[in-house]
């Protein structure tokens, strides 16, 4: 899962060479949702869906896919894959901050220290935008907006992921994500037009669909059903390491010394916020539900 999410930033950067950001997201959700829905319907045991659940699934699909990938794809189109991956790694920080307003999830001093440390790294990284190939302030802020929307999703999806199968949630999540993305992609096409896709761009779409939207998200949702969320987040926090390494090897991206230092500070802050939990705390630790 971590390896797939790490490579998703390079795949997105490649796919954006032939597709506009919102059209890319629409194609990805439609293909993934269609495949997963067919597999779900072919299962011998059917899971009944209530109207209330459909409403909740629609909201989850809108926030986790339509909103998240609108920000992420447009952000990656304007910044480097390396910087985007590092900023997306701050999702647990936003989750922890949102949990601070809930009585059952008060933050410890260690967590507040991790949050402050991570935000210090974010400030350095954002201000240093443009040092790496393709980096920009606008792109980095859009990616940060994606991380914030993912934190909102984690709050909405907690009960749903515990009571329903990973296949069920992932299939409906993609279908509703595609439904809400369609009008946005249409507006984008009317304003910017539709480019002729290249073979590498089409390959990027297939990778994002099959490996990331289907395999990685199924693994993520499955993991949340059987492992403490804190333990899962430790693996997700390795995503930027895979992303930066793959961007270096496949895209030739380089981080400046300031950006590399900022990346270390961000990841250290995320680790500090999510480490040190034991027992019940590990079960209720903030989730990092979306990483690519």
Backbone as CSV, one residue per row, in Angstrom:
resi,resn,N_x,N_y,N_z,CA_x,CA_y,CA_z,C_x,C_y,C_z
1,UNK,0.830,-1.201,0.000,0.000,0.000,0.000,0.870,1.258,0.000
2,UNK,1.853,1.285,0.883,2.751,2.426,0.968,3.528,2.616,-0.327
3,UNK,4.004,1.512,-0.902,4.766,1.577,-2.149,3.893,2.132,-3.272
4,UNK,2.631,1.668,-3.349,1.711,2.131,-4.398,1.405,3.616,-4.235
5,UNK,1.103,4.049,-3.001,0.798,5.457,-2.773,2.012,6.343,-3.067
6,UNK,3.212,5.846,-2.757,4.407,6.620,-3.046,4.611,6.823,-4.538
7,UNK,4.378,5.768,-5.314,4.517,5.863,-6.769,3.383,6.658,-7.411
8,UNK,2.270,6.846,-6.700,1.125,7.544,-7.286,1.460,8.986,-7.656
9,UNK,2.389,9.608,-6.937,2.741,10.992,-7.241,3.480,11.089,-8.575
10,UNK,4.353,10.143,-8.830,5.049,10.097,-10.117,4.065,9.752,-11.234
11,UNK,3.158,8.799,-10.971,2.165,8.414,-11.972,1.237,9.589,-12.288
12,UNK,0.845,10.340,-11.269,-0.009,11.511,-11.494,0.709,12.564,-12.318
13,UNK,1.964,12.819,-11.983,2.755,13.799,-12.733,2.864,13.382,-14.200
14,UNK,3.026,12.084,-14.444,3.116,11.576,-15.814,1.782,11.681,-16.534
15,UNK,0.700,11.300,-15.852,-0.633,11.338,-16.464,-1.063,12.767,-16.784
16,UNK,-0.621,13.736,-15.987,-1.003,15.132,-16.204,-0.382,15.721,-17.469
17,UNK,0.542,15.013,-18.075,1.126,15.471,-19.339,0.170,15.246,-20.507
18,UNK,-0.885,14.428,-20.294,-1.842,14.174,-21.358,-3.279,14.443,-20.967
19,UNK,-3.517,14.690,-19.677,-4.880,14.931,-19.202,-4.899,16.131,-18.269
20,UNK,-6.003,16.878,-18.312,-6.187,17.956,-17.341,-6.474,17.333,-15.975
21,UNK,-6.184,18.056,-14.883,-6.288,17.463,-13.535,-7.637,16.848,-13.182
22,UNK,-8.738,17.545,-13.468,-10.058,17.040,-13.064,-10.519,15.905,-13.972
23,UNK,-10.176,15.974,-15.252,-10.508,14.872,-16.165,-9.751,13.617,-15.758
24,UNK,-8.505,13.779,-15.360,-7.714,12.643,-14.880,-8.392,11.976,-13.686
25,UNK,-8.838,12.783,-12.737,-9.522,12.239,-11.553,-10.816,11.531,-11.947
26,UNK,-11.581,12.126,-12.867,-12.846,11.523,-13.297,-12.617,10.164,-13.944
27,UNK,-11.637,10.073,-14.821,-11.328,8.798,-15.471,-10.923,7.751,-14.446
28,UNK,-10.110,8.145,-13.502,-9.620,7.225,-12.467,-10.772,6.700,-11.619
29,UNK,-11.644,7.574,-11.140,-12.753,7.148,-10.278,-13.760,6.308,-11.044
30,UNK,-14.052,6.696,-12.284,-15.053,5.975,-13.071,-14.605,4.544,-13.357
31,UNK,-13.356,4.398,-13.788,-12.830,3.062,-14.082,-12.765,2.211,-12.813
32,UNK,-12.209,2.775,-11.743,-12.073,2.024,-10.493,-13.436,1.686,-9.907
33,UNK,-14.333,2.656,-9.883,-15.658,2.419,-9.330,-16.422,1.370,-10.105
34,UNK,-16.330,1.407,-11.449,-17.019,0.421,-12.279,-16.516,-0.986,-12.034
35,UNK,-15.193,-1.136,-11.984,-14.597,-2.454,-11.759,-14.975,-2.989,-10.378
36,UNK,-14.828,-2.160,-9.362,-15.119,-2.600,-7.992,-16.598,-2.896,-7.788
37,UNK,-17.476,-2.112,-8.429,-18.906,-2.341,-8.282,-19.316,-3.680,-8.890
38,UNK,-18.735,-4.004,-10.053,-19.029,-5.301,-10.691,-18.566,-6.449,-9.805
39,UNK,-17.358,-6.329,-9.241,-16.834,-7.367,-8.345,-17.727,-7.500,-7.122
40,UNK,-18.167,-6.376,-6.563,-19.033,-6.392,-5.380,-20.366,-7.061,-5.685
41,UNK,-20.943,-6.759,-6.844,-22.229,-7.338,-7.211,-22.136,-8.836,-7.485
42,UNK,-20.962,-9.313,-7.909,-20.783,-10.729,-8.224,-20.518,-11.580,-6.992
43,UNK,-20.330,-10.954,-5.846,-20.084,-11.719,-4.622,-21.331,-12.529,-4.260
44,UNK,-21.159,-13.757,-3.750,-22.314,-14.589,-3.400,-23.161,-14.005,-2.278
45,UNK,-22.512,-13.278,-1.369,-23.233,-12.667,-0.247,-23.400,-11.176,-0.531
46,UNK,-24.638,-10.729,-0.665,-24.926,-9.329,-0.950,-25.031,-8.520,0.341
47,UNK,-24.535,-7.305,0.306,-24.646,-6.391,1.437,-25.744,-5.373,1.125
48,UNK,-26.848,-5.399,1.850,-27.923,-4.436,1.588,-27.467,-3.015,1.898
49,UNK,-27.961,-2.070,1.106,-27.588,-0.669,1.285,-28.836,0.132,1.637
50,UNK,-28.790,0.859,2.737,-29.911,1.696,3.145,-29.735,3.113,2.580
51,UNK,-30.809,3.868,2.547,-30.742,5.240,2.053,-29.825,6.092,2.928
52,UNK,-29.871,5.842,4.226,-29.009,6.590,5.140,-27.544,6.329,4.837
53,UNK,-27.218,5.054,4.560,-25.834,4.714,4.231,-25.416,5.320,2.906
54,UNK,-26.323,5.337,1.927,-26.011,5.947,0.639,-25.673,7.423,0.817
55,UNK,-26.403,8.098,1.690,-26.107,9.499,1.963,-24.730,9.676,2.575
56,UNK,-24.403,8.780,3.505,-23.084,8.854,4.144,-21.974,8.515,3.149
57,UNK,-22.213,7.506,2.302,-21.234,7.130,1.283,-21.034,8.250,0.262
58,UNK,-22.137,8.932,-0.079,-22.047,10.047,-1.014,-21.174,11.158,-0.440
59,UNK,-21.362,11.454,0.840,-20.565,12.498,1.491,-19.098,12.084,1.566
60,UNK,-18.861,10.805,1.911,-17.492,10.296,1.977,-16.826,10.348,0.602
61,UNK,-17.547,9.927,-0.440,-16.990,9.968,-1.788,-16.691,11.383,-2.242
62,UNK,-17.574,12.318,-1.894,-17.373,13.716,-2.285,-16.131,14.307,-1.623
63,UNK,-16.017,14.105,-0.313,-14.896,14.706,0.420,-13.579,13.995,0.116
64,UNK,-13.593,12.640,0.174,-12.345,11.882,0.063,-11.802,11.821,-1.350
65,UNK,-12.664,11.908,-2.363,-12.195,11.792,-3.743,-12.395,13.078,-4.544
66,UNK,-13.633,13.569,-4.623,-13.884,14.758,-5.446,-13.106,15.968,-4.931
67,UNK,-13.276,16.286,-3.655,-12.596,17.452,-3.092,-11.095,17.205,-2.984
68,UNK,-10.739,16.060,-2.415,-9.319,15.761,-2.183,-8.518,15.788,-3.481
69,UNK,-8.979,15.060,-4.493,-8.193,14.964,-5.724,-8.326,16.190,-6.621
70,UNK,-9.374,16.999,-6.423,-9.429,18.284,-7.125,-8.259,19.145,-6.676
71,UNK,-8.041,19.187,-5.362,-6.917,19.948,-4.825,-5.576,19.279,-5.145
72,UNK,-5.505,17.950,-4.935,-4.221,17.277,-5.111,-3.741,17.318,-6.558
73,UNK,-4.611,16.955,-7.512,-4.190,16.920,-8.916,-3.822,18.303,-9.443
74,UNK,-4.641,19.319,-9.109,-4.307,20.668,-9.560,-3.043,21.169,-8.858
75,UNK,-2.833,20.714,-7.626,-1.617,21.089,-6.914,-0.381,20.436,-7.507
76,UNK,-0.455,19.129,-7.770,0.688,18.413,-8.357,1.022,18.959,-9.735
77,UNK,0.009,19.419,-10.466,0.247,20.006,-11.788,1.076,21.285,-11.699
78,UNK,1.105,21.892,-10.499,1.784,23.177,-10.321,2.987,23.113,-9.390
79,UNK,3.318,21.914,-8.908,4.474,21.781,-8.034,5.176,20.460,-8.344
80,UNK,6.224,20.172,-7.621,6.960,18.924,-7.861,6.293,17.768,-7.128
81,UNK,6.481,16.560,-7.646,5.926,15.367,-7.003,6.524,15.181,-5.610
82,UNK,7.797,15.534,-5.448,8.468,15.379,-4.152,7.848,16.269,-3.097
83,UNK,7.676,17.564,-3.417,7.089,18.488,-2.449,5.647,18.093,-2.128
84,UNK,4.904,17.685,-3.140,3.508,17.289,-2.926,3.420,16.119,-1.953
85,UNK,4.273,15.122,-2.129,4.249,13.945,-1.263,4.586,14.300,0.173
86,UNK,5.539,15.196,0.354,5.924,15.605,1.709,4.772,16.337,2.392
87,UNK,4.090,17.212,1.650,2.981,17.965,2.226,1.778,17.073,2.500
88,UNK,1.539,16.082,1.655,0.427,15.149,1.882,0.679,14.341,3.155
89,UNK,1.948,14.157,3.506,2.282,13.407,4.726,1.806,14.104,5.989
90,UNK,1.341,15.346,5.865,0.850,16.080,7.036,-0.602,15.738,7.363
91,UNK,-1.226,14.842,6.621,-2.626,14.481,6.891,-2.837,14.097,8.361
92,UNK,-1.986,13.234,8.956,-2.201,12.887,10.375,-2.167,14.098,11.305
93,UNK,-1.412,15.137,10.914,-1.356,16.350,11.724,-2.723,17.042,11.734
94,UNK,-3.327,17.173,10.564,-4.648,17.798,10.485,-5.703,16.935,11.173
95,UNK,-5.546,15.604,11.085,-6.473,14.705,11.774,-6.358,14.901,13.283
96,UNK,-5.130,14.984,13.772,-4.909,15.177,15.209,-5.491,16.506,15.670
97,UNK,-5.324,17.549,14.864,-5.869,18.857,15.222,-7.394,18.836,15.251
98,UNK,-8.001,18.163,14.272,-9.463,18.075,14.256,-9.964,17.271,15.449
99,UNK,-9.190,16.230,15.842,-9.565,15.419,16.996,-9.448,16.167,18.307
100,UNK,-8.668,17.244,18.303,-8.491,18.027,19.531,-9.786,18.666,19.996
101,UNK,-10.750,18.803,19.075,-12.029,19.422,19.428,-13.046,18.395,19.913
102,UNK,-12.630,17.110,19.933,-13.513,16.057,20.419,-13.107,15.678,21.842
103,UNK,-14.057,15.536,22.751,-13.733,15.254,24.162,-12.909,13.993,24.354
104,UNK,-13.142,12.974,23.518,-12.471,11.684,23.708,-11.069,11.652,23.111
105,UNK,-10.656,12.724,22.444,-9.369,12.686,21.739,-8.525,13.915,22.065
106,UNK,-8.350,14.190,23.350,-7.504,15.308,23.748,-6.057,15.043,23.358
107,UNK,-5.363,16.081,22.929,-3.973,15.929,22.518,-3.040,16.043,23.719
108,UNK,-1.982,15.233,23.692,-0.973,15.279,24.747,0.063,16.354,24.404
109,UNK,0.941,16.640,25.350,2.007,17.608,25.081,2.915,17.119,23.959
110,UNK,3.148,15.809,23.937,3.991,15.226,22.886,3.361,15.464,21.518
111,UNK,2.047,15.286,21.420,1.368,15.487,20.146,1.389,16.947,19.709
112,UNK,1.171,17.856,20.663,1.242,19.278,20.329,2.645,19.660,19.863
113,UNK,3.661,19.067,20.502,5.038,19.342,20.075,5.261,18.854,18.646
114,UNK,4.734,17.654,18.335,4.859,17.115,16.984,4.141,17.967,15.957
115,UNK,2.957,18.472,16.321,2.184,19.329,15.415,2.938,20.625,15.121
116,UNK,3.459,21.253,16.166,4.197,22.501,15.979,5.460,22.273,15.154
117,UNK,6.147,21.169,15.405,7.358,20.845,14.647,7.027,20.624,13.172
118,UNK,5.949,19.884,12.919,5.567,19.599,11.543,5.155,20.862,10.805
119,UNK,4.406,21.736,11.464,3.994,22.971,10.820,5.185,23.893,10.543
120,UNK,6.201,23.826,11.407,7.417,24.597,11.139,8.064,24.112,9.836
121,UNK,8.088,22.793,9.663,8.625,22.230,8.418,7.788,22.618,7.213
122,UNK,6.455,22.657,7.391,5.564,23.050,6.294,5.861,24.476,5.858
123,UNK,6.018,25.382,6.823,6.304,26.781,6.510,7.593,26.899,5.712
124,UNK,8.628,26.180,6.151,9.912,26.213,5.436,9.741,25.681,4.017
125,UNK,9.028,24.563,3.885,8.856,23.934,2.577,8.062,24.826,1.635
126,UNK,6.991,25.432,2.144,6.166,26.303,1.313,6.938,27.548,0.885
127,UNK,7.670,28.145,1.812,8.440,29.342,1.490,9.588,29.045,0.539
128,UNK,10.084,27.794,0.587,11.187,27.405,-0.301,10.683,26.896,-1.641
129,UNK,9.382,27.020,-1.905,8.793,26.517,-3.144,9.482,27.123,-4.349
130,UNK,9.714,26.272,-5.332,10.360,26.724,-6.557,11.808,26.324,-6.629
131,UNK,12.401,25.925,-5.497,13.788,25.497,-5.523,13.955,24.187,-6.246
132,UNK,12.994,23.265,-6.053,13.024,21.998,-6.776,12.377,22.195,-8.124
133,UNK,12.688,21.303,-9.067,12.139,21.407,-10.403,10.619,21.340,-10.350
134,UNK,9.966,22.422,-10.830,8.514,22.413,-10.911,7.800,22.835,-9.647
135,UNK,8.510,23.180,-8.579,7.862,23.565,-7.344,7.269,24.967,-7.423
136,UNK,6.167,25.218,-6.704,5.551,26.544,-6.685,4.751,26.726,-5.409
137,UNK,4.573,27.978,-4.992,3.804,28.303,-3.800,2.343,27.916,-3.983
138,UNK,1.760,28.253,-5.146,0.351,27.935,-5.409,0.108,26.435,-5.350
139,UNK,0.978,25.671,-5.999,0.835,24.214,-5.999,0.918,23.630,-4.609
140,UNK,1.854,24.125,-3.810,2.013,23.613,-2.452,0.797,23.925,-1.574
141,UNK,0.218,25.112,-1.733,-0.972,25.467,-0.954,-2.167,24.616,-1.358
142,UNK,-2.296,24.297,-2.642,-3.381,23.428,-3.101,-3.229,22.022,-2.516
143,UNK,-2.000,21.524,-2.454,-1.761,20.197,-1.876,-2.071,20.207,-0.382
144,UNK,-1.750,21.289,0.305,-2.096,21.407,1.723,-3.614,21.389,1.921
145,UNK,-4.344,22.012,1.002,-5.807,21.982,1.062,-6.313,20.550,0.901
146,UNK,-5.639,19.764,0.069,-6.003,18.358,-0.093,-5.788,17.601,1.208
147,UNK,-4.677,17.861,1.881,-4.400,17.196,3.160,-5.464,17.531,4.193
148,UNK,-5.933,18.774,4.205,-6.976,19.178,5.139,-8.287,18.459,4.842
149,UNK,-8.636,18.308,3.560,-9.879,17.611,3.203,-9.805,16.135,3.587
150,UNK,-8.611,15.542,3.501,-8.443,14.144,3.902,-8.675,13.971,5.397
151,UNK,-8.306,14.976,6.176,-8.542,14.920,7.619,-10.040,14.935,7.913
152,UNK,-10.778,15.739,7.165,-12.233,15.775,7.327,-12.828,14.409,6.981
153,UNK,-12.320,13.793,5.918,-12.794,12.469,5.506,-12.589,11.435,6.610
154,UNK,-11.460,11.496,7.289,-11.157,10.492,8.318,-12.202,10.518,9.425
155,UNK,-12.718,11.690,9.735,-13.753,11.809,10.767,-15.067,11.222,10.269
156,UNK,-15.381,11.485,8.997,-16.644,11.016,8.420,-16.669,9.505,8.238
157,UNK,-15.504,8.910,7.933,-15.475,7.513,7.502,-15.197,6.507,8.609
158,UNK,-14.891,6.940,9.803,-14.462,6.011,10.847,-15.466,4.888,11.102
159,UNK,-16.712,5.241,11.413,-17.701,4.206,11.709,-18.012,3.363,10.486
160,UNK,-18.018,3.986,9.324,-18.346,3.274,8.091,-17.322,2.187,7.795
161,UNK,-16.036,2.483,7.997,-14.981,1.525,7.698,-14.951,0.366,8.680
162,UNK,-15.495,0.570,9.871,-15.519,-0.499,10.861,-16.677,-1.457,10.615
163,UNK,-17.815,-0.934,10.171,-19.026,-1.744,10.032,-19.215,-2.356,8.648
164,UNK,-18.480,-1.889,7.651,-18.653,-2.375,6.284,-17.351,-2.922,5.714
165,UNK,-17.473,-3.794,4.698,-16.283,-4.391,4.079,-15.512,-3.342,3.286
166,UNK,-14.218,-3.587,3.110,-13.375,-2.669,2.347,-13.856,-2.549,0.908
167,UNK,-14.288,-3.657,0.309,-14.761,-3.653,-1.076,-16.014,-2.783,-1.202
168,UNK,-16.933,-2.931,-0.272,-18.180,-2.162,-0.286,-17.891,-0.662,-0.245
169,UNK,-17.104,-0.234,0.725,-16.819,1.195,0.910,-16.039,1.745,-0.275
170,UNK,-15.023,1.021,-0.736,-14.177,1.520,-1.818,-14.948,1.640,-3.123
171,UNK,-15.834,0.684,-3.417,-16.620,0.723,-4.649,-17.543,1.937,-4.672
172,UNK,-18.360,2.106,-3.617,-19.287,3.237,-3.568,-18.548,4.562,-3.452
173,UNK,-17.429,4.553,-2.786,-16.610,5.755,-2.642,-16.184,6.278,-4.018
174,UNK,-15.715,5.377,-4.876,-15.277,5.768,-6.223,-16.439,6.193,-7.105
175,UNK,-17.561,5.489,-7.017,-18.712,5.831,-7.841,-19.242,7.231,-7.509
176,UNK,-19.387,7.527,-6.225,-19.859,8.859,-5.838,-18.796,9.926,-6.139
177,UNK,-17.524,9.560,-5.988,-16.462,10.504,-6.333,-16.525,10.889,-7.798
178,UNK,-16.780,9.901,-8.679,-16.907,10.158,-10.116,-18.146,10.989,-10.425
179,UNK,-19.261,10.682,-9.738,-20.512,11.399,-9.970,-20.353,12.892,-9.686
180,UNK,-19.727,13.231,-8.575,-19.561,14.630,-8.208,-18.442,15.308,-9.000
181,UNK,-17.488,14.526,-9.503,-16.394,15.101,-10.272,-16.804,15.404,-11.710
182,UNK,-17.813,14.704,-12.241,-18.217,14.845,-13.636,-18.523,16.288,-14.040
183,UNK,-19.387,17.012,-13.314,-19.659,18.401,-13.729,-18.436,19.309,-13.642
184,UNK,-17.568,19.061,-12.665,-16.349,19.868,-12.548,-15.414,19.612,-13.724
185,UNK,-15.294,18.334,-14.116,-14.444,17.988,-15.259,-15.015,18.558,-16.552
186,UNK,-16.340,18.605,-16.662,-16.976,19.178,-17.853,-16.669,20.668,-17.965
187,UNK,-16.784,21.384,-16.853,-16.458,22.818,-16.850,-14.992,23.025,-17.230
188,UNK,-14.125,22.193,-16.677,-12.697,22.267,-16.989,-12.462,22.065,-18.481
189,UNK,-13.160,21.065,-19.081,-12.994,20.775,-20.506,-13.481,21.938,-21.371
190,UNK,-14.577,22.583,-20.958,-15.115,23.713,-21.722,-14.173,24.915,-21.671
191,UNK,-13.498,25.077,-20.541,-12.604,26.225,-20.369,-11.216,25.963,-20.959
192,UNK,-10.656,24.800,-20.677,-9.284,24.502,-21.074,-9.173,23.596,-22.291
193,UNK,-10.281,22.926,-22.655,-10.227,21.994,-23.762,-9.744,20.623,-23.303
194,UNK,-9.675,19.696,-24.245,-9.214,18.335,-23.956,-7.995,18.036,-24.815
195,UNK,-6.907,17.681,-24.163,-5.673,17.389,-24.892,-5.677,15.972,-25.441
196,UNK,-4.843,15.755,-26.441,-4.663,14.409,-26.977,-3.703,13.650,-26.054
197,UNK,-4.191,12.589,-25.402,-3.341,11.887,-24.426,-2.177,11.155,-25.082
198,UNK,-1.061,11.130,-24.383,0.101,10.377,-24.831,0.051,8.972,-24.242
199,UNK,0.860,8.073,-24.787,0.905,6.702,-24.270,1.351,6.664,-22.801
200,UNK,2.407,7.411,-22.416,2.783,7.414,-20.995,1.679,7.958,-20.093
201,UNK,0.942,8.975,-20.574,-0.148,9.533,-19.776,-1.254,8.504,-19.580
202,UNK,-1.583,7.767,-20.634,-2.602,6.720,-20.525,-2.138,5.623,-19.576
203,UNK,-0.842,5.300,-19.637,-0.292,4.312,-18.703,-0.381,4.792,-17.273
204,UNK,-0.191,6.100,-17.068,-0.325,6.663,-15.726,-1.733,6.528,-15.194
205,UNK,-2.723,6.734,-16.060,-4.131,6.588,-15.649,-4.418,5.146,-15.239
206,UNK,-3.932,4.190,-16.033,-4.155,2.777,-15.716,-3.492,2.399,-14.398
207,UNK,-2.280,2.898,-14.164,-1.584,2.603,-12.902,-2.359,3.184,-11.724
208,UNK,-2.787,4.441,-11.856,-3.540,5.081,-10.774,-4.849,4.352,-10.500
209,UNK,-5.478,3.845,-11.567,-6.763,3.158,-11.411,-6.596,1.795,-10.757
210,UNK,-5.757,0.963,-11.369,-5.641,-0.433,-10.934,-4.831,-0.585,-9.648
211,UNK,-3.677,0.065,-9.592,-2.769,-0.134,-8.463,-3.134,0.743,-7.264
212,UNK,-3.512,2.003,-7.528,-3.777,2.927,-6.416,-5.236,2.939,-5.986
213,UNK,-6.155,3.262,-6.925,-7.567,3.379,-6.549,-8.179,2.047,-6.137
214,UNK,-7.707,0.943,-6.732,-8.291,-0.360,-6.412,-7.460,-1.103,-5.368
215,UNK,-6.246,-1.486,-5.718,-5.434,-2.324,-4.831,-5.061,-1.591,-3.537
216,UNK,-4.476,-0.392,-3.661,-3.983,0.313,-2.478,-5.125,0.728,-1.544
217,UNK,-6.227,1.240,-2.113,-7.338,1.657,-1.266,-8.039,0.473,-0.615
218,UNK,-8.116,-0.659,-1.319,-8.663,-1.864,-0.706,-7.793,-2.310,0.463
219,UNK,-6.480,-2.277,0.271,-5.559,-2.660,1.343,-5.672,-1.697,2.530
220,UNK,-5.800,-0.408,2.228,-5.916,0.588,3.287,-7.196,0.388,4.093
221,UNK,-8.329,0.282,3.399,-9.594,0.094,4.099,-9.647,-1.238,4.836
222,UNK,-9.015,-2.274,4.259,-8.951,-3.577,4.918,-8.107,-3.474,6.192
223,UNK,-6.993,-2.757,6.092,-6.105,-2.610,7.248,-6.810,-1.903,8.399
224,UNK,-7.619,-0.892,8.080,-8.314,-0.146,9.118,-9.334,-1.005,9.861
225,UNK,-9.760,-2.108,9.248,-10.733,-2.981,9.901,-10.079,-3.895,10.926
226,UNK,-8.801,-4.221,10.736,-8.176,-5.256,11.569,-6.913,-4.823,12.305
227,UNK,-6.414,-3.624,12.050,-5.211,-3.140,12.725,-5.501,-1.813,13.407
228,UNK,-4.812,-1.527,14.515,-4.950,-0.212,15.139,-4.580,0.882,14.145
229,UNK,-5.363,1.956,14.124,-5.130,3.030,13.160,-3.740,3.638,13.315
230,UNK,-3.246,3.715,14.574,-1.917,4.262,14.798,-0.837,3.438,14.107
231,UNK,-1.004,2.115,14.104,-0.033,1.246,13.452,-0.082,1.398,11.935
232,UNK,-1.298,1.563,11.408,-1.448,1.757,9.969,-0.795,3.063,9.540
233,UNK,-0.990,4.118,10.341,-0.461,5.428,9.982,1.058,5.435,9.926
234,UNK,1.703,4.578,10.718,3.164,4.501,10.687,3.636,4.102,9.295
235,UNK,2.948,3.141,8.683,3.325,2.712,7.336,2.996,3.790,6.304
236,UNK,1.842,4.454,6.456,1.464,5.500,5.511,2.460,6.653,5.553
237,UNK,3.036,6.900,6.716,4.001,7.991,6.846,5.299,7.716,6.095
238,UNK,5.478,6.480,5.617,6.641,6.164,4.787,6.414,6.557,3.325
239,UNK,5.173,6.956,2.980,4.840,7.300,1.599,5.753,8.371,1.002
240,UNK,6.025,9.484,1.702,6.887,10.501,1.089,8.294,10.015,0.794
241,UNK,8.784,9.055,1.574,10.120,8.518,1.301,10.126,7.792,-0.037
242,UNK,9.095,6.963,-0.257,8.971,6.264,-1.538,8.767,7.270,-2.664
243,UNK,7.944,8.290,-2.432,7.629,9.277,-3.463,8.850,10.091,-3.866
244,UNK,9.609,10.575,-2.885,10.799,11.380,-3.188,11.839,10.541,-3.922
245,UNK,12.023,9.290,-3.478,13.000,8.409,-4.134,12.588,8.106,-5.573
246,UNK,11.298,7.821,-5.796,10.831,7.509,-7.150,10.855,8.745,-8.041
247,UNK,10.547,9.920,-7.473,10.607,11.158,-8.258,12.041,11.468,-8.667
248,UNK,12.967,11.152,-7.781,14.398,11.342,-8.091,14.827,10.400,-9.207
249,UNK,14.418,9.129,-9.107,14.861,8.116,-10.060,14.144,8.210,-11.405
250,UNK,12.842,8.517,-11.382,12.044,8.467,-12.613,11.798,9.823,-13.258
251,UNK,11.741,10.889,-12.456,11.462,12.215,-13.008,12.670,13.150,-12.964
252,UNK,13.713,12.724,-12.275,14.900,13.569,-12.184,14.736,14.766,-11.268
253,UNK,13.759,14.713,-10.347,13.547,15.828,-9.435,14.624,15.860,-8.359
254,UNK,14.984,17.065,-7.959,15.980,17.241,-6.902,15.427,18.198,-5.852
255,UNK,15.688,17.916,-4.583,15.324,18.826,-3.504,16.528,19.679,-3.129
256,UNK,16.277,20.949,-2.816,17.351,21.795,-2.324,17.663,21.407,-0.882
257,UNK,18.750,21.957,-0.355,19.120,21.653,1.031,18.030,22.107,1.994
258,UNK,17.439,23.284,1.737,16.381,23.799,2.605,15.143,22.908,2.547
259,UNK,14.804,22.445,1.340,13.633,21.584,1.191,13.866,20.220,1.833
260,UNK,15.075,19.685,1.705,15.393,18.401,2.326,15.299,18.509,3.845
261,UNK,15.813,19.624,4.384,15.733,19.844,5.834,14.276,19.981,6.269
262,UNK,13.478,20.697,5.470,12.065,20.856,5.788,11.340,19.525,5.767
263,UNK,11.701,18.674,4.808,11.077,17.353,4.710,11.351,16.527,5.961
264,UNK,12.582,16.577,6.431,12.950,15.847,7.647,12.143,16.368,8.836
265,UNK,11.995,17.689,8.945,11.251,18.294,10.054,9.779,17.885,9.995
266,UNK,9.178,17.907,8.781,7.768,17.540,8.627,7.539,16.093,9.050
267,UNK,8.352,15.184,8.519,8.191,13.761,8.825,8.450,13.496,10.307
268,UNK,9.439,14.186,10.878,9.727,14.017,12.310,8.541,14.468,13.152
269,UNK,7.906,15.572,12.739,6.733,16.051,13.463,5.568,15.088,13.378
270,UNK,5.369,14.514,12.197,4.298,13.521,12.014,4.573,12.297,12.877
271,UNK,5.824,11.838,12.901,6.180,10.674,13.719,5.959,10.960,15.194
272,UNK,6.368,12.151,15.631,6.224,12.503,17.042,4.745,12.559,17.445
273,UNK,3.898,13.057,16.540,2.473,13.159,16.831,1.823,11.783,16.943
274,UNK,2.267,10.834,16.120,1.619,9.517,16.058,2.324,8.445,16.863
275,UNK,3.473,8.756,17.461,4.211,7.753,18.235,3.844,7.849,19.703
276,UNK,4.248,6.826,20.442,4.048,6.864,21.879,2.671,6.458,22.334
277,UNK,1.787,5.997,21.416,0.446,5.562,21.815,0.478,4.102,22.227
278,UNK,-0.293,3.784,23.222,-0.374,2.396,23.684,-1.825,2.083,24.010
279,UNK,-2.132,0.814,23.981,-3.454,0.378,24.427,-4.577,0.995,23.640
280,UNK,-5.519,1.628,24.371,-6.712,2.194,23.742,-6.346,3.320,22.805
281,UNK,-5.318,4.106,23.163,-4.928,5.225,22.314,-4.554,4.763,20.928
282,UNK,-3.919,3.605,20.816,-3.517,3.102,19.504,-4.712,2.769,18.651
283,UNK,-5.797,2.340,19.304,-6.988,1.983,18.542,-7.706,3.213,17.998
284,UNK,-7.605,4.329,18.724,-8.332,5.532,18.329,-7.422,6.588,17.750
285,UNK,-6.195,6.212,17.402,-5.244,7.174,16.863,-5.751,7.755,15.559
286,UNK,-5.386,9.011,15.253,-5.826,9.642,14.029,-5.432,8.829,12.800
287,UNK,-6.328,8.713,11.878,-6.062,7.936,10.665,-5.557,8.837,9.554
288,UNK,-4.760,8.284,8.684,-4.297,8.996,7.499,-4.886,8.286,6.306
289,UNK,-6.132,8.576,5.928,-6.883,7.743,5.036,-6.575,7.902,3.570
290,UNK,-5.904,8.958,3.200,-5.703,9.183,1.777,-4.285,9.688,1.567
291,UNK,-3.595,9.067,0.647,-2.222,9.465,0.429,-1.862,9.485,-1.038
292,UNK,-2.758,9.235,-1.901,-2.462,9.225,-3.332,-3.475,8.423,-4.085
